[in-house]
Amino acid sequence: MYSNKDNVNILTALLVSHGVRHAVVCPGSRNAPIVHNLNECPAITCWPVTDERSAGFQALGICQATGQPVVVCVTSGTALLNVAPAVAEAFYQHQPVVVVSADRPPQWIDQLDGQTLRQPAALSGFVSKSVTLPEPRDEEEHWYCNRLVNEALMACRQGGGGPVHINVPITEPLFEMTTAQLPRERLISLYTPSTTAVDASLLARFEQAERPMIVVGQLKRDALPTALCRRLNDLGYVVLQEQLSGGSLTACCLDEAVLLASRSERFLPDFILYVGDTLVSKRARRFLRRARKAECWLINESGAVHDVLMNLTGVVQARPAEVLSQLHNRSSHAFRNLWEAVLMQAIDHRNSYRPPYSQMLAVQLLEARLQLEDPSSEVHYANSTAVRLGNIFASHYIYCNRGVNGIEGSVSAAAGYSLVTERNVYCVTGDLSFFYDQNALWNRNLRGNLRILLLNNGGGGIFYQLNGLRQSAACDELVAARHHTTAEGICMENNVSYYAAHSAEALESQLETLTCGRSERPVLLEVFTDAARDAAIYEQYYQSLRI
């Protein structure tokens, strides 16, 4: 029988799945559930050592002899600190010592309770990865605990190997050993470029899948060549991407296509290759999380675990283009044809939709002009509503500070880009993001190739798209930060040409000024709209797609 502690059982099951066969265990009460599980597990041999300093080095010696990860398990308190010398040695020898420390619940740390100290990250200077497991109370916390253990056990093999630290808070009662068998836990595997035979097997399974899908998150501009994307399309694969992904010179309309596809389970993939980083579309992430039975592999150069779809099978540590270029066999076109139909419907809707005066109209007209008048320009979008509108109407690569989706730095990033290129650089930004970053214009080196479309609806427009929040009395003033600020004075102070639009007619006229001709100084067009009306028009765009 095993412990009734879910985090301890998840840990034990994954230690076995990741090939751990030896554990050096030290005495203690708080770590007793872990030691009990390790001892109960037929696949693991336990070696008792009382002194934690010695135990750490004995685990190191077993690592040296076997070349495999080895656990050293200690109780709470200063027991953990006593393994630090061995962990430091393992760090510089690149040996995969897995330190498993029991801990008190976090609410009792620094409260003068027995054997409590700040254990999370206590060894951070000398471990490849340090995680503290939750005590799962629901499915999402179980997934989180599983992911953390997988991440740590993968990290001990990466970069030539190294020690990791898994900290396990355990709430009393400690000694209920009532679980008949360990759970069947999801194993996330790591394949490196050297394991080409395994990669070939993986790609063969992808090619033979009935509903294979390639999902492309944000990438550097040329990370996924256009020719490769066309080849994947010719082979019959469904490739879902946004304008932040590169590799495409046409509209992607991912969010719209997923809205249409989400009504049927037929659109769910049975095998996913995910490359790149973030997807802007929350709708796409939620839809793909429904593919719980799909095999899902992430391809990135770092080998990092990003389980955003909550169904990750493994990580291929390689350049995405190098892996995808190895696909040769044609896929069944049935699944691609299914997606092709909704993608074309989404693109037709996008091309025919004519919004009234709004932020949406401003972006639509800008992108139409850029395609005709300035196709070689570079375009940056700020976060929130701006980048979502860009993903609807742009037919080119979009730059966006999407790594952490912050409000800051969008204008500054575009300004920096403009300093080192002769092309026009456009920045489409909302008002809060612009005013937060207004010092981007306080730069005497800026030139006329920086063009800014400022969408000013007097607050954070994205908040008016959140139905529950719109009913709150705090929405306007405290959340959306309603204001009456304009950029005219800022532009005057910083030698920026300023134009404004309050109607569709003025917008069309001033966009011509923004996009045409040369200028000796930066140009800014401020488009004034109403936040509630912007939200309604944005919502109507998607509602009319369903009809």
Secondary structure, 3 states (H helix, E strand, C coil): CECCCHHHHHHHHHHHHCCCCEEEECCCCCCHHHHHHHHHCCCCEEEECCCHHHHHHHHHHHHHHHCCCEEEEECCHHHCHHHHHHHHHHHHHCCCEEEEEEECCHHHCCCCCCCCCCCCCCCHHHCCEEEECCCCCCHHHHHHHHHHHHHHHHHCCHHHCCCEEEEEECCCCCCCCCECCCCCCCCCEEECCCCHHHHHHHHHHHHHCCCEEEEECCCCCCCCCHHHHHHHHHCCCEEEECCCCCCCCCCCCHHHHHHHHCCCHHHCCCEEEEECCCCCCHHHHHHHCCCCCCEEEEEECCCCCCCCCCCCCEEEECCHHHHHCCCCCCCCHHHHHHHHHHHHHHHHHHHHCCCCCCHHHHHHHHHHHHHHHCCCCEEEECCCHHHHHHHHHCCCCCECCCCCCCCCCHHHHHHHHHHCCCCCEEEEEEHHHHHHCHHHHCCCCCCCCEEEEEEECCCCHHHHHCHHHHCCCCHHHHHCCCCCCCCHHHHHHCCCEEEEECCHHHHHHHHHHHHCCCCCCCEEEEEECCHHHHHHHHHHHHHHHHC
